[in-house]
C-alpha cells in the first residue's frame, strides 16, 4: 500500500458497484476512489473559522452587555 502525503494518509471517497455476467452472477466490481483530502482540509478550516467567529461574537456581546450595565450604573450616580 503506498504511503500518501508523507505518511499522513488521505481522506478518500469510495464507491463500488457489482459487475454481473449474463446469468446474473457477480463476477467482479467496478470501483471508484476519489481523493477528497483537500476538500476535508478546507471543511475543517471553515469549521474552525466559524467557531472562531462565533466565539468572537459571543465575546463582543458580553462586552456590549457589560458596557450597557456600566452606563446604567453611571446614570444612576
mmCIF file of the N, C-alpha and C atoms, coordinates in Angstrom:
data_MODEL
# 
_entry.id   MODEL 
# 
loop_
_atom_site.group_PDB 
_atom_site.id 
_atom_site.type_symbol 
_atom_site.label_atom_id 
_atom_site.label_alt_id 
_atom_site.label_comp_id 
_atom_site.label_asym_id 
_atom_site.label_entity_id 
_atom_site.label_seq_id 
_atom_site.pdbx_PDB_ins_code 
_atom_site.Cartn_x 
_atom_site.Cartn_y 
_atom_site.Cartn_z 
_atom_site.occupancy 
_atom_site.B_iso_or_equiv 
_atom_site.pdbx_formal_charge 
_atom_site.auth_seq_id 
_atom_site.auth_comp_id 
_atom_site.auth_asym_id 
_atom_site.auth_atom_id 
_atom_site.pdbx_PDB_model_num 
ATOM 1   N N  . UNK A 1 1  ? 0.846   -1.179  0.000   1.00 0.00 ? 1  UNK A N  1 
ATOM 2   C CA . UNK A 1 1  ? 0.000   0.000   0.000   1.00 0.00 ? 1  UNK A CA 1 
ATOM 3   C C  . UNK A 1 1  ? 0.890   1.241   0.000   1.00 0.00 ? 1  UNK A C  1 
ATOM 4   N N  . UNK A 1 2  ? 0.659   2.159   -0.917  1.00 0.00 ? 2  UNK A N  1 
ATOM 5   C CA . UNK A 1 2  ? 1.510   3.356   -0.971  1.00 0.00 ? 2  UNK A CA 1 
ATOM 6   C C  . UNK A 1 2  ? 1.249   4.285   0.213   1.00 0.00 ? 2  UNK A C  1 
ATOM 7   N N  . UNK A 1 3  ? 2.292   4.975   0.607   1.00 0.00 ? 3  UNK A N  1 
ATOM 8   C CA . UNK A 1 3  ? 2.159   5.958   1.683   1.00 0.00 ? 3  UNK A CA 1 
ATOM 9   C C  . UNK A 1 3  ? 1.838   7.295   1.029   1.00 0.00 ? 3  UNK A C  1 
ATOM 10  N N  . UNK A 1 4  ? 0.709   7.855   1.420   1.00 0.00 ? 4  UNK A N  1 
ATOM 11  C CA . UNK A 1 4  ? 0.265   9.111   0.832   1.00 0.00 ? 4  UNK A CA 1 
ATOM 12  C C  . UNK A 1 4  ? 0.621   10.291  1.714   1.00 0.00 ? 4  UNK A C  1 
ATOM 13  N N  . UNK A 1 5  ? 0.911   11.393  1.073   1.00 0.00 ? 5  UNK A N  1 
ATOM 14  C CA . UNK A 1 5  ? 1.166   12.661  1.759   1.00 0.00 ? 5  UNK A CA 1 
ATOM 15  C C  . UNK A 1 5  ? 2.198   12.528  2.871   1.00 0.00 ? 5  UNK A C  1 
ATOM 16  N N  . UNK A 1 6  ? 3.305   11.898  2.561   1.00 0.00 ? 6  UNK A N  1 
ATOM 17  C CA . UNK A 1 6  ? 4.390   11.775  3.524   1.00 0.00 ? 6  UNK A CA 1 
ATOM 18  C C  . UNK A 1 6  ? 4.017   10.982  4.761   1.00 0.00 ? 6  UNK A C  1 
ATOM 19  N N  . UNK A 1 7  ? 3.142   10.018  4.614   1.00 0.00 ? 7  UNK A N  1 
ATOM 20  C CA . UNK A 1 7  ? 2.736   9.174   5.738   1.00 0.00 ? 7  UNK A CA 1 
ATOM 21  C C  . UNK A 1 7  ? 1.550   9.713   6.520   1.00 0.00 ? 7  UNK A C  1 
ATOM 22  N N  . UNK A 1 8  ? 1.035   10.876  6.141   1.00 0.00 ? 8  UNK A N  1 
ATOM 23  C CA . UNK A 1 8  ? -0.113  11.464  6.846   1.00 0.00 ? 8  UNK A CA 1 
ATOM 24  C C  . UNK A 1 8  ? -1.429  10.816  6.427   1.00 0.00 ? 8  UNK A C  1 
ATOM 25  N N  . UNK A 1 9  ? -1.422  10.109  5.316   1.00 0.00 ? 9  UNK A N  1 
ATOM 26  C CA . UNK A 1 9  ? -2.637  9.473   4.834   1.00 0.00 ? 9  UNK A CA 1 
ATOM 27  C C  . UNK A 1 9  ? -3.466  10.427  3.995   1.00 0.00 ? 9  UNK A C  1 
ATOM 28  N N  . UNK A 1 10 ? -4.667  9.998   3.674   1.00 0.00 ? 10 UNK A N  1 
ATOM 29  C CA . UNK A 1 10 ? -5.553  10.798  2.833   1.00 0.00 ? 10 UNK A CA 1 
ATOM 30  C C  . UNK A 1 10 ? -6.998  10.493  3.190   1.00 0.00 ? 10 UNK A C  1 
ATOM 31  N N  . UNK A 1 11 ? -7.852  11.453  2.929   1.00 0.00 ? 11 UNK A N  1 
ATOM 32  C CA . UNK A 1 11 ? -9.291  11.226  3.030   1.00 0.00 ? 11 UNK A CA 1 
ATOM 33  C C  . UNK A 1 11 ? -9.755  10.812  1.648   1.00 0.00 ? 11 UNK A C  1 
ATOM 34  N N  . UNK A 1 12 ? -10.495 9.721   1.581   1.00 0.00 ? 12 UNK A N  1 
ATOM 35  C CA . UNK A 1 12 ? -10.965 9.244   0.282   1.00 0.00 ? 12 UNK A CA 1 
ATOM 36  C C  . UNK A 1 12 ? -12.461 8.981   0.317   1.00 0.00 ? 12 UNK A C  1 
ATOM 37  N N  . UNK A 1 13 ? -13.053 9.084   -0.861  1.00 0.00 ? 13 UNK A N  1 
ATOM 38  C CA . UNK A 1 13 ? -14.452 8.722   -1.077  1.00 0.00 ? 13 UNK A CA 1 
ATOM 39  C C  . UNK A 1 13 ? -14.404 7.490   -1.957  1.00 0.00 ? 13 UNK A C  1 
ATOM 40  N N  . UNK A 1 14 ? -15.116 6.448   -1.533  1.00 0.00 ? 14 UNK A N  1 
ATOM 41  C CA . UNK A 1 14 ? -15.029 5.161   -2.207  1.00 0.00 ? 14 UNK A CA 1 
ATOM 42  C C  . UNK A 1 14 ? -16.434 4.657   -2.516  1.00 0.00 ? 14 UNK A C  1 
ATOM 43  N N  . UNK A 1 15 ? -16.616 4.130   -3.713  1.00 0.00 ? 15 UNK A N  1 
ATOM 44  C CA . UNK A 1 15 ? -17.886 3.508   -4.085  1.00 0.00 ? 15 UNK A CA 1 
ATOM 45  C C  . UNK A 1 15 ? -17.576 2.288   -4.955  1.00 0.00 ? 15 UNK A C  1 
ATOM 46  N N  . UNK A 1 16 ? -18.361 1.252   -4.765  1.00 0.00 ? 16 UNK A N  1 
ATOM 47  C CA . UNK A 1 16 ? -18.191 0.038   -5.570  1.00 0.00 ? 16 UNK A CA 1 
ATOM 48  C C  . UNK A 1 16 ? -19.561 -0.445  -6.035  1.00 0.00 ? 16 UNK A C  1 
ATOM 49  N N  . UNK A 1 17 ? -19.616 -0.905  -7.259  1.00 0.00 ? 17 UNK A N  1 
ATOM 50  C CA . UNK A 1 17 ? -20.839 -1.456  -7.830  1.00 0.00 ? 17 UNK A CA 1 
ATOM 51  C C  . UNK A 1 17 ? -20.531 -2.841  -8.378  1.00 0.00 ? 17 UNK A C  1 
ATOM 52  N N  . UNK A 1 18 ? -21.430 -3.817  -8.124  1.00 0.00 ? 18 UNK A N  1 
ATOM 53  C CA . UNK A 1 18 ? -21.167 -5.170  -8.624  1.00 0.00 ? 18 UNK A CA 1 
ATOM 54  C C  . UNK A 1 18 ? -21.220 -5.232  -10.148 1.00 0.00 ? 18 UNK A C  1 
ATOM 55  N N  . UNK A 1 19 ? -20.442 -6.143  -10.688 1.00 0.00 ? 19 UNK A N  1 
ATOM 56  C CA . UNK A 1 19 ? -20.411 -6.388  -12.116 1.00 0.00 ? 19 UNK A CA 1 
ATOM 57  C C  . UNK A 1 19 ? -20.962 -7.795  -12.345 1.00 0.00 ? 19 UNK A C  1 
ATOM 58  N N  . UNK A 1 20 ? -22.011 -7.893  -13.147 1.00 0.00 ? 20 UNK A N  1 
ATOM 59  C CA . UNK A 1 20 ? -22.713 -9.166  -13.356 1.00 0.00 ? 20 UNK A CA 1 
ATOM 60  C C  . UNK A 1 20 ? -22.416 -9.754  -14.731 1.00 0.00 ? 20 UNK A C  1 
ATOM 61  N N  . UNK A 1 21 ? -22.452 -11.092 -14.793 1.00 0.00 ? 21 UNK A N  1 
ATOM 62  C CA . UNK A 1 21 ? -22.355 -11.749 -16.096 1.00 0.00 ? 21 UNK A CA 1 
ATOM 63  C C  . UNK A 1 21 ? -23.768 -11.885 -16.675 1.00 0.00 ? 21 UNK A C  1 
ATOM 64  N N  . UNK A 1 22 ? -23.898 -12.523 -17.808 1.00 0.00 ? 22 UNK A N  1 
ATOM 65  C CA . UNK A 1 22 ? -25.201 -12.648 -18.476 1.00 0.00 ? 22 UNK A CA 1 
ATOM 66  C C  . UNK A 1 22 ? -26.183 -13.509 -17.698 1.00 0.00 ? 22 UNK A C  1 
ATOM 67  N N  . UNK A 1 23 ? -25.706 -14.300 -16.730 1.00 0.00 ? 23 UNK A N  1 
ATOM 68  C CA . UNK A 1 23 ? -26.579 -15.150 -15.911 1.00 0.00 ? 23 UNK A CA 1 
ATOM 69  C C  . UNK A 1 23 ? -26.961 -14.484 -14.591 1.00 0.00 ? 23 UNK A C  1 
ATOM 70  N N  . UNK A 1 24 ? -26.497 -13.272 -14.376 1.00 0.00 ? 24 UNK A N  1 
ATOM 71  C CA . UNK A 1 24 ? -26.824 -12.560 -13.146 1.00 0.00 ? 24 UNK A CA 1 
ATOM 72  C C  . UNK A 1 24 ? -25.876 -12.837 -11.992 1.00 0.00 ? 24 UNK A C  1 
ATOM 73  N N  . UNK A 1 25 ? -24.814 -13.556 -12.266 1.00 0.00 ? 25 UNK A N  1 
ATOM 74  C CA . UNK A 1 25 ? -23.819 -13.828 -11.224 1.00 0.00 ? 25 UNK A CA 1 
ATOM 75  C C  . UNK A 1 25 ? -22.838 -12.665 -11.109 1.00 0.00 ? 25 UNK A C  1 
ATOM 76  N N  . UNK A 1 26 ? -22.476 -12.360 -9.878  1.00 0.00 ? 26 UNK A N  1 
ATOM 77  C CA . UNK A 1 26 ? -21.479 -11.313 -9.673  1.00 0.00 ? 26 UNK A CA 1 
ATOM 78  C C  . UNK A 1 26 ? -20.116 -11.863 -10.068 1.00 0.00 ? 26 UNK A C  1 
ATOM 79  N N  . UNK A 1 27 ? -19.479 -11.163 -10.975 1.00 0.00 ? 27 UNK A N  1 
ATOM 80  C CA . UNK A 1 27 ? -18.170 -11.603 -11.451 1.00 0.00 ? 27 UNK A CA 1 
ATOM 81  C C  . UNK A 1 27 ? -17.050 -10.625 -11.082 1.00 0.00 ? 27 UNK A C  1 
ATOM 82  N N  . UNK A 1 28 ? -17.423 -9.529  -10.504 1.00 0.00 ? 28 UNK A N  1 
ATOM 83  C CA . UNK A 1 28 ? -16.421 -8.540  -10.130 1.00 0.00 ? 28 UNK A CA 1 
ATOM 84  C C  . UNK A 1 28 ? -17.099 -7.278  -9.636  1.00 0.00 ? 28 UNK A C  1 
ATOM 85  N N  . UNK A 1 29 ? -16.352 -6.220  -9.658  1.00 0.00 ? 29 UNK A N  1 
ATOM 86  C CA . UNK A 1 29 ? -16.880 -4.942  -9.210  1.00 0.00 ? 29 UNK A CA 1 
ATOM 87  C C  . UNK A 1 29 ? -16.202 -3.810  -9.961  1.00 0.00 ? 29 UNK A C  1 
ATOM 88  N N  . UNK A 1 30 ? -16.945 -2.763  -10.101 1.00 0.00 ? 30 UNK A N  1 
ATOM 89  C CA . UNK A 1 30 ? -16.381 -1.527  -10.633 1.00 0.00 ? 30 UNK A CA 1 
ATOM 90  C C  . UNK A 1 30 ? -16.219 -0.612  -9.435  1.00 0.00 ? 30 UNK A C  1 
ATOM 91  N N  . UNK A 1 31 ? -15.006 -0.186  -9.206  1.00 0.00 ? 31 UNK A N  1 
ATOM 92  C CA . UNK A 1 31 ? -14.710 0.617   -8.022  1.00 0.00 ? 31 UNK A CA 1 
ATOM 93  C C  . UNK A 1 31 ? -14.192 1.986   -8.430  1.00 0.00 ? 31 UNK A C  1 
ATOM 94  N N  . UNK A 1 32 ? -14.539 2.947   -7.614  1.00 0.00 ? 32 UNK A N  1 
ATOM 95  C CA . UNK A 1 32 ? -14.071 4.301   -7.836  1.00 0.00 ? 32 UNK A CA 1 
ATOM 96  C C  . UNK A 1 32 ? -13.603 4.866   -6.499  1.00 0.00 ? 32 UNK A C  1 
ATOM 97  N N  . UNK A 1 33 ? -12.411 5.424   -6.508  1.00 0.00 ? 33 UNK A N  1 
ATOM 98  C CA . UNK A 1 33 ? -11.854 6.035   -5.306  1.00 0.00 ? 33 UNK A CA 1 
ATOM 99  C C  . UNK A 1 33 ? -11.430 7.456   -5.676  1.00 0.00 ? 33 UNK A C  1 
ATOM 100 N N  . UNK A 1 34 ? -11.876 8.407   -4.880  1.00 0.00 ? 34 UNK A N  1 
ATOM 101 C CA . UNK A 1 34 ? -11.529 9.804   -5.136  1.00 0.00 ? 34 UNK A CA 1 
ATOM 102 C C  . UNK A 1 34 ? -10.847 10.387  -3.902  1.00 0.00 ? 34 UNK A C  1 
ATOM 103 N N  . UNK A 1 35 ? -9.743  11.036  -4.117  1.00 0.00 ? 35 UNK A N  1 
ATOM 104 C CA . UNK A 1 35 ? -9.014  11.710  -3.043  1.00 0.00 ? 35 UNK A CA 1 
ATOM 105 C C  . UNK A 1 35 ? -9.757  13.011  -2.716  1.00 0.00 ? 35 UNK A C  1 
ATOM 106 N N  . UNK A 1 36 ? -10.290 13.099  -1.493  1.00 0.00 ? 36 UNK A N  1 
ATOM 107 C CA . UNK A 1 36 ? -11.011 14.299  -1.070  1.00 0.00 ? 36 UNK A CA 1 
ATOM 108 C C  . UNK A 1 36 ? -10.290 14.984  0.097   1.00 0.00 ? 36 UNK A C  1 
ATOM 109 N N  . UNK A 1 37 ? -8.985  14.765  0.182   1.00 0.00 ? 37 UNK A N  1 
ATOM 110 C CA . UNK A 1 37 ? -8.197  15.344  1.266   1.00 0.00 ? 37 UNK A CA 1 
ATOM 111 C C  . UNK A 1 37 ? -8.295  16.865  1.280   1.00 0.00 ? 37 UNK A C  1 
ATOM 112 N N  . UNK A 1 38 ? -8.134  17.501  0.117   1.00 0.00 ? 38 UNK A N  1 
ATOM 113 C CA . UNK A 1 38 ? -8.211  18.963  0.056   1.00 0.00 ? 38 UNK A CA 1 
ATOM 114 C C  . UNK A 1 38 ? -9.587  19.463  0.510   1.00 0.00 ? 38 UNK A C  1 
ATOM 115 N N  . UNK A 1 39 ? -10.627 18.765  0.098   1.00 0.00 ? 39 UNK A N  1 
ATOM 116 C CA . UNK A 1 39 ? -11.982 19.148  0.489   1.00 0.00 ? 39 UNK A CA 1 
ATOM 117 C C  . UNK A 1 39 ? -12.148 19.064  2.003   1.00 0.00 ? 39 UNK A C  1 
ATOM 118 N N  . UNK A 1 40 ? -11.696 17.970  2.601   1.00 0.00 ? 40 UNK A N  1 
ATOM 119 C CA . UNK A 1 40 ? -11.812 17.786  4.051   1.00 0.00 ? 40 UNK A CA 1 
ATOM 120 C C  . UNK A 1 40 ? -10.985 18.819  4.809   1.00 0.00 ? 40 UNK A C  1 
ATOM 121 N N  . UNK A 1 41 ? -9.799  19.123  4.293   1.00 0.00 ? 41 UNK A N  1 
ATOM 122 C CA . UNK A 1 41 ? -8.955  20.141  4.923   1.00 0.00 ? 41 UNK A CA 1 
ATOM 123 C C  . UNK A 1 41 ? -9.671  21.491  4.904   1.00 0.00 ? 41 UNK A C  1 
ATOM 124 N N  . UNK A 1 42 ? -10.247 21.842  3.761   1.00 0.00 ? 42 UNK A N  1 
ATOM 125 C CA . UNK A 1 42 ? -10.978 23.101  3.645   1.00 0.00 ? 42 UNK A CA 1 
ATOM 126 C C  . UNK A 1 42 ? -12.189 23.115  4.564   1.00 0.00 ? 42 UNK A C  1 
ATOM 127 N N  . UNK A 1 43 ? -12.934 22.017  4.632   1.00 0.00 ? 43 UNK A N  1 
ATOM 128 C CA . UNK A 1 43 ? -14.095 21.945  5.532   1.00 0.00 ? 43 UNK A CA 1 
ATOM 129 C C  . UNK A 1 43 ? -13.665 22.158  6.982   1.00 0.00 ? 43 UNK A C  1 
ATOM 130 N N  . UNK A 1 44 ? -12.569 21.540  7.384   1.00 0.00 ? 44 UNK A N  1 
ATOM 131 C CA . UNK A 1 44 ? -12.072 21.696  8.756   1.00 0.00 ? 44 UNK A CA 1 
ATOM 132 C C  . UNK A 1 44 ? -11.626 23.135  9.028   1.00 0.00 ? 44 UNK A C  1 
ATOM 133 N N  . UNK A 1 45 ? -10.980 23.748  8.050   1.00 0.00 ? 45 UNK A N  1 
ATOM 134 C CA . UNK A 1 45 ? -10.559 25.140  8.207   1.00 0.00 ? 45 UNK A CA 1 
ATOM 135 C C  . UNK A 1 45 ? -11.773 26.066  8.321   1.00 0.00 ? 45 UNK A C  1 
ATOM 136 N N  . UNK A 1 46 ? -12.782 25.825  7.495   1.00 0.00 ? 46 UNK A N  1 
ATOM 137 C CA . UNK A 1 46 ? -14.007 26.631  7.568   1.00 0.00 ? 46 UNK A CA 1 
ATOM 138 C C  . UNK A 1 46 ? -14.715 26.451  8.903   1.00 0.00 ? 46 UNK A C  1 
ATOM 139 N N  . UNK A 1 47 ? -14.783 25.214  9.365   1.00 0.00 ? 47 UNK A N  1 
ATOM 140 C CA . UNK A 1 47 ? -15.421 24.936  10.658  1.00 0.00 ? 47 UNK A CA 1 
ATOM 141 C C  . UNK A 1 47 ? -14.702 25.678  11.778  1.00 0.00 ? 47 UNK A C  1 
ATOM 142 N N  . UNK A 1 48 ? -13.370 25.653  11.748  1.00 0.00 ? 48 UNK A N  1 
ATOM 143 C CA . UNK A 1 48 ? -12.583 26.353  12.770  1.00 0.00 ? 48 UNK A CA 1 
ATOM 144 C C  . UNK A 1 48 ? -12.810 27.861  12.681  1.00 0.00 ? 48 UNK A C  1 
ATOM 145 N N  . UNK A 1 49 ? -12.892 28.394  11.460  1.00 0.00 ? 49 UNK A N  1 
ATOM 146 C CA . UNK A 1 49 ? -13.129 29.832  11.282  1.00 0.00 ? 49 UNK A CA 1 
ATOM 147 C C  . UNK A 1 49 ? -14.509 30.216  11.814  1.00 0.00 ? 49 UNK A C  1 
ATOM 148 N N  . UNK A 1 50 ? -15.523 29.407  11.526  1.00 0.00 ? 50 UNK A N  1 
ATOM 149 C CA . UNK A 1 50 ? -16.873 29.680  12.032  1.00 0.00 ? 50 UNK A CA 1 
ATOM 150 C C  . UNK A 1 50 ? -16.897 29.650  13.557  1.00 0.00 ? 50 UNK A C  1 
ATOM 151 N N  . UNK A 1 51 ? -16.197 28.689  14.146  1.00 0.00 ? 51 UNK A N  1 
ATOM 152 C CA . UNK A 1 51 ? -16.136 28.604  15.610  1.00 0.00 ? 51 UNK A CA 1 
ATOM 153 C C  . UNK A 1 51 ? -15.450 29.825  16.200  1.00 0.00 ? 51 UNK A C  1 
ATOM 154 N N  . UNK A 1 52 ? -14.394 30.280  15.532  1.00 0.00 ? 52 UNK A N  1 
ATOM 155 C CA . UNK A 1 52 ? -13.677 31.468  15.999  1.00 0.00 ? 52 UNK A CA 1 
ATOM 156 C C  . UNK A 1 52 ? -14.573 32.707  15.892  1.00 0.00 ? 52 UNK A C  1 
ATOM 157 N N  . UNK A 1 53 ? -15.307 32.821  14.802  1.00 0.00 ? 53 UNK A N  1 
ATOM 158 C CA . UNK A 1 53 ? -16.234 33.946  14.630  1.00 0.00 ? 53 UNK A CA 1 
ATOM 159 C C  . UNK A 1 53 ? -17.330 33.904  15.695  1.00 0.00 ? 53 UNK A C  1 
ATOM 160 N N  . UNK A 1 54 ? -17.867 32.718  15.945  1.00 0.00 ? 54 UNK A N  1 
ATOM 161 C CA . UNK A 1 54 ? -18.913 32.582  16.963  1.00 0.00 ? 54 UNK A CA 1 
ATOM 162 C C  . UNK A 1 54 ? -18.391 32.969  18.341  1.00 0.00 ? 54 UNK A C  1 
ATOM 163 N N  . UNK A 1 55 ? -17.177 32.565  18.665  1.00 0.00 ? 55 UNK A N  1 
ATOM 164 C CA . UNK A 1 55 ? -16.579 32.911  19.955  1.00 0.00 ? 55 UNK A CA 1 
ATOM 165 C C  . UNK A 1 55 ? -16.353 34.417  20.051  1.00 0.00 ? 55 UNK A C  1 
ATOM 166 N N  . UNK A 1 56 ? -15.888 35.031  18.970  1.00 0.00 ? 56 UNK A N  1 
ATOM 167 C CA . UNK A 1 56 ? -15.682 36.481  18.948  1.00 0.00 ? 56 UNK A CA 1 
ATOM 168 C C  . UNK A 1 56 ? -17.008 37.213  19.104  1.00 0.00 ? 56 UNK A C  1 
ATOM 169 N N  . UNK A 1 57 ? -18.036 36.709  18.429  1.00 0.00 ? 57 UNK A N  1 
ATOM 170 C CA . UNK A 1 57 ? -19.358 37.318  18.517  1.00 0.00 ? 57 UNK A CA 1 
ATOM 171 C C  . UNK A 1 57 ? -19.883 37.251  19.951  1.00 0.00 ? 57 UNK A C  1 
ATOM 172 N N  . UNK A 1 58 ? -19.694 36.114  20.594  1.00 0.00 ? 58 UNK A N  1 
ATOM 173 C CA . UNK A 1 58 ? -20.138 35.958  21.983  1.00 0.00 ? 58 UNK A CA 1 
ATOM 174 C C  . UNK A 1 58 ? -19.365 36.906  22.902  1.00 0.00 ? 58 UNK A C  1 
ATOM 175 N N  . UNK A 1 59 ? -18.069 37.020  22.671  1.00 0.00 ? 59 UNK A N  1 
ATOM 176 C CA . UNK A 1 59 ? -17.250 37.918  23.479  1.00 0.00 ? 59 UNK A CA 1 
ATOM 177 C C  . UNK A 1 59 ? -17.694 39.369  23.292  1.00 0.00 ? 59 UNK A C  1 
ATOM 178 N N  . UNK A 1 60 ? -17.984 39.753  22.049  1.00 0.00 ? 60 UNK A N  1 
ATOM 179 C CA . UNK A 1 60 ? -18.459 41.113  21.788  1.00 0.00 ? 60 UNK A CA 1 
ATOM 180 C C  . UNK A 1 60 ? -19.803 41.373  22.457  1.00 0.00 ? 60 UNK A C  1 
ATOM 181 N N  . UNK A 1 61 ? -20.692 40.401  22.430  1.00 0.00 ? 61 UNK A N  1 
ATOM 182 C CA . UNK A 1 61 ? -21.989 40.555  23.110  1.00 0.00 ? 61 UNK A CA 1 
ATOM 183 C C  . UNK A 1 61 ? -21.789 40.747  24.610  1.00 0.00 ? 61 UNK A C  1 
ATOM 184 N N  . UNK A 1 62 ? -20.885 39.951  25.180  1.00 0.00 ? 62 UNK A N  1 
ATOM 185 C CA . UNK A 1 62 ? -20.609 40.080  26.609  1.00 0.00 ? 62 UNK A CA 1 
ATOM 186 C C  . UNK A 1 62 ? -20.046 41.465  26.925  1.00 0.00 ? 62 UNK A C  1 
ATOM 187 N N  . UNK A 1 63 ? -19.133 41.946  26.100  1.00 0.00 ? 63 UNK A N  1 
ATOM 188 C CA . UNK A 1 63 ? -18.559 43.273  26.310  1.00 0.00 ? 63 UNK A CA 1 
ATOM 189 C C  . UNK A 1 63 ? -19.628 44.356  26.166  1.00 0.00 ? 63 UNK A C  1 
ATOM 190 N N  . UNK A 1 64 ? -20.491 44.211  25.184  1.00 0.00 ? 64 UNK A N  1 
ATOM 191 C CA . UNK A 1 64 ? -21.576 45.168  24.969  1.00 0.00 ? 64 UNK A CA 1 
ATOM 192 C C  . UNK A 1 64 ? -22.514 45.184  26.172  1.00 0.00 ? 64 UNK A C  1 
ATOM 193 N N  . UNK A 1 65 ? -22.885 44.000  26.661  1.00 0.00 ? 65 UNK A N  1 
ATOM 194 C CA . UNK A 1 65 ? -23.761 43.925  27.835  1.00 0.00 ? 65 UNK A CA 1 
ATOM 195 C C  . UNK A 1 65 ? -23.113 44.578  29.043  1.00 0.00 ? 65 UNK A C  1 
ATOM 196 N N  . UNK A 1 66 ? -21.804 44.371  29.200  1.00 0.00 ? 66 UNK A N  1 
ATOM 197 C CA . UNK A 1 66 ? -21.078 44.975  30.324  1.00 0.00 ? 66 UNK A CA 1 
ATOM 198 C C  . UNK A 1 66 ? -21.059 46.499  30.199  1.00 0.00 ? 66 UNK A C  1 
ATOM 199 N N  . UNK A 1 67 ? -20.847 46.996  28.989  1.00 0.00 ? 67 UNK A N  1 
ATOM 200 C CA . UNK A 1 67 ? -20.863 48.447  28.768  1.00 0.00 ? 67 UNK A CA 1 
ATOM 201 C C  . UNK A 1 67 ? -22.246 49.040  29.058  1.00 0.00 ? 67 UNK A C  1 
ATOM 202 N N  . UNK A 1 68 ? -23.291 48.353  28.637  1.00 0.00 ? 68 UNK A N  1 
ATOM 203 C CA . UNK A 1 68 ? -24.655 48.830  28.927  1.00 0.00 ? 68 UNK A CA 1 
ATOM 204 C C  . UNK A 1 68 ? -24.892 48.879  30.425  1.00 0.00 ? 68 UNK A C  1 
ATOM 205 N N  . UNK A 1 69 ? -24.421 47.850  31.110  1.00 0.00 ? 69 UNK A N  1 
ATOM 206 C CA . UNK A 1 69 ? -24.580 47.779  32.565  1.00 0.00 ? 69 UNK A CA 1 
ATOM 207 C C  . UNK A 1 69 ? -23.832 48.933  33.235  1.00 0.00 ? 69 UNK A C  1 
ATOM 208 N N  . UNK A 1 70 ? -22.592 49.189  32.806  1.00 0.00 ? 70 UNK A N  1 
ATOM 209 C CA . UNK A 1 70 ? -21.817 50.291  33.370  1.00 0.00 ? 70 UNK A CA 1 
ATOM 210 C C  . UNK A 1 70 ? -22.481 51.639  33.073  1.00 0.00 ? 70 UNK A C  1 
ATOM 211 N N  . UNK A 1 71 ? -23.046 51.773  31.917  1.00 0.00 ? 71 UNK A N  1 
ATOM 212 C CA . UNK A 1 71 ? -23.710 53.025  31.545  1.00 0.00 ? 71 UNK A CA 1 
ATOM 213 C C  . UNK A 1 71 ? -24.937 53.254  32.413  1.00 0.00 ? 71 UNK A C  1 
ATOM 214 N N  . UNK A 1 72 ? -25.706 52.201  32.658  1.00 0.00 ? 72 UNK A N  1 
ATOM 215 C CA . UNK A 1 72 ? -26.874 52.340  33.533  1.00 0.00 ? 72 UNK A CA 1 
ATOM 216 C C  . UNK A 1 72 ? -26.468 52.743  34.937  1.00 0.00 ? 72 UNK A C  1 
ATOM 217 N N  . UNK A 1 73 ? -25.391 52.136  35.434  1.00 0.00 ? 73 UNK A N  1 
ATOM 218 C CA . UNK A 1 73 ? -24.884 52.460  36.765  1.00 0.00 ? 73 UNK A CA 1 
ATOM 219 C C  . UNK A 1 73 ? -24.410 53.901  36.838  1.00 0.00 ? 73 UNK A C  1 
ATOM 220 N N  . UNK A 1 74 ? -23.743 54.370  35.762  1.00 0.00 ? 74 UNK A N  1 
ATOM 221 C CA . UNK A 1 74 ? -23.238 55.738  35.723  1.00 0.00 ? 74 UNK A CA 1 
ATOM 222 C C  . UNK A 1 74 ? -24.377 56.737  35.718  1.00 0.00 ? 74 UNK A C  1 
ATOM 223 N N  . UNK A 1 75 ? -25.489 56.422  35.058  1.00 0.00 ? 75 UNK A N  1 
ATOM 224 C CA . UNK A 1 75 ? -26.659 57.312  35.014  1.00 0.00 ? 75 UNK A CA 1 
ATOM 225 C C  . UNK A 1 75 ? -27.305 57.444  36.385  1.00 0.00 ? 75 UNK A C  1 
ATOM 226 N N  . UNK A 1 76 ? -27.254 56.390  37.169  1.00 0.00 ? 76 UNK A N  1 
ATOM 227 C CA . UNK A 1 76 ? -27.878 56.392  38.489  1.00 0.00 ? 76 UNK A CA 1 
ATOM 228 C C  . UNK A 1 76 ? -27.077 57.222  39.492  1.00 0.00 ? 76 UNK A C  1 
ATOM 229 N N  . UNK A 1 77 ? -25.798 57.385  39.250  1.00 0.00 ? 77 UNK A N  1 
ATOM 230 C CA . UNK A 1 77 ? -24.940 58.111  40.201  1.00 0.00 ? 77 UNK A CA 1 
ATOM 231 C C  . UNK A 1 77 ? -25.097 59.581  40.111  1.00 0.00 ? 77 UNK A C  1 
# 
